[in-house]
Amino acid sequence: MQAGVPLLAALLAWALFRERVAMATWAAIAAVIAGVAIMVSESLDGAVSPIGDGLALLIAFMFSIATVIARRFAHVRMTPATCLGTMLAAAFAASQASEFAVSGHDMGFLFAFGVVNLGLGLAFFATGARLVPAAVAALLGTFEPILGPIWVWLIHSEVPSARTIVGGAVVVTALLVHIGLEFKRQTRPERPGVTGVPSPN
């Protein structure tokens, strides 16, 4: 579901604010979706949870909206909004907990995940999303689900399947190529007389 965030963000940015999406970005989005499809193809015959799938789709849609808003209102700092969102999420999670007693060991993991991984990561994303097109920001965010199996592999020795490796390679390659093309485009000097660049005397 999260692989669809770049596509949703691109469509929303175009439909609401007419933000142009480059063909290279559309190609990268298609490659990312294809790569993730390869990764999850082994589990397509598993049990389907309509509620779970619906919530996952809702999360992807809301994340797309947040990315587009951060880009549209680039002059507004979104870090306070990110902080408010995490506080609301914490309040909702607290309402679902049966007890709050945790060991010091578990508290360390909760801090590392909640504050460092999730909180700091969202703050960085909200800051960076103001500076690049919404589709590109969401596209870069796709690195997260792709790197997940790698961390599990390195820490827990859980070897990913061949399809996971192939699909992940497709996604990472598409993202790296797209980032390289964007960097090359932005660093290319403008021709004199084009887009306001004065002609030499």
N, C-alpha and C positions, 0 to 999 in steps of 0.2 A: 504493500500500500504506500509506503513511504517513497518508493521509487517514482510514484506518480506525482509527487509534490512539484518537481520542476515543470511538468506539463500543466498542472493546474495553475501554478503561479504565472506561467507564460500566458495562458489563456485569460486569466483574470486581469493581468496587467494590460493586455491588449484590449480586452472588452471594456474595461472600466476607464482606462487612462490612455488608450491608444499607444502604449509603449511598444515600439517596434522590436521584434525578436529576430535576430539574424538567422540566416539559414544554417550557419554552422552550429548555432545553439539548438535549433530544432533537430539537427542530425545527432548532436550529442545526447539530447533527451531521448530520442528513439533508441540509440545504442545503449543507454543506461537501462531503459525499460526492457530491452531485449536481454541484456546481461542478467538482470534480476530475474527475469522469467526463466532463464536457464538455471539459475541458482535454486529456485523454488520448485522446479518442474518435478523433482522427486517426491514432493509432498502433496501433489495435486490430488492424489487419490485418498487422502486422509479425511477424517471427519471434519465437516464444515460447521462453524458456529456463526449463525446469522448475526447474533448480537456482537460477538467478537469482531467479525469482519466489518460490521456497520460502525462500531466504535473506532476501528483502525482507519476506516475511510473518513470518518468525521475528523479524526486527529490530523490526517493528511490535508484535508480541506481547510481546517482552521490554521494549520501551519502555513499553508499557501497564502491565506488572507493576511496573516501577520507579516509575512515576507513582503507582500505587495504594499501594505500600509507603511512599513518601515522605509521602503524605497520611495513611495509617493510623497511622504512627509519627511524628506531627508534632513530638513532643517530642525527637526524635533528630536531630542535625545530619547531613545527608546529604552535605555537601561532602566529608568525608574518603572516603566510599564512592565518590563521583564521581571523586576523585583516584585511588583504587585501581583503578577500572575503566579509566581512561585509561592507567594504567601497564601493566595487563594487555594492553590493546589494542596499546600500543606494543611490548610484548615479542613478541606474536604477529606484528605487522607486521614486526618486525626479523628474525624467523625465516624470513620469506618473501622478504626482500630479498637480491639477489645481491651488492650492494656498498653501502657507506655513504658514498661520496664524493659530495658535492654542492657546487655553487658557492655563493658568498656570496649571489648573487642569489636562487637557489632556496631557500637557507636562510631568507632573509627571508620568502618566501612560506610556507614550512613553519611558521615561527614564527607568522605572522599567522593561518594557518588552524588550526594545532594548539593554540596557547596562547590566542590572543585569541578567535577565532571559536568553536572547538569547546570548549576547556577552560573558558574564562570563561563561555560561553553555557550549558554544562551546569551549572556551579556556580550560576549565577543561577536556572536552571530548578529545580534540586534545592531551592534555598532557597524559591522562590516556591510550589512544588507543595505545601509543607507548610501553606500558608495558605488555599488554595481547594480546592473539591471536585475529585476526581481527573479527572472528565469535563471540567470547565472548564479545568483546567491543560493537559490534552491538547489541548483545543480551541484554546487560545491557541497551542500549539506548531505548529498547522497553518499559521500565518503563514509558517513557514520555507520549505516547498516552493512556496508561492505567490509569495513575494518573490524566489525564485531567478531566474525568467525576467526580472524587472525589473532585477536587478543585471547580468545578462548583456546586456540591452538597453542599459543606460546605459554599461557599460564597454566592451563589444565590438561595439556597434551591431548586435546580432543581433535583428532585429525579430520579436517573437512573433507567432504566427498569430492569426487572428480568434477562433478557439475558445479559445485560451489566454487571450486578453484577456477574453472573455465569461465563461469559467469562473472565472478569477481574480477578476473583479468580483463574481460571485455569492458566492464564498467570503469575500472581504473584507467585503462588505456584511453577510453573515450574522454574521460575527464581530464587526463593529463594533456592529450592532444588539444582539446578545447582550450585549456588554460594557456598552453603554449601559443596557440593561434591568437588568443586575445592579447597576450603580452606582446606578441610581435606586432599586432595591429596598433596597439596603443603607443608603442615606442617608435613606430615608423614616422620619419619626418614628413611634414606636410609639404606639398609642392608649392612653390611661390605662386601667389595669385589665387590660391584655392582656399576656401573657408576663412577668408580674412587675413591670410598670411601675406605680408607685403612683398611685392616683387623687388629683386635687388636692383639698385641704381646702376 
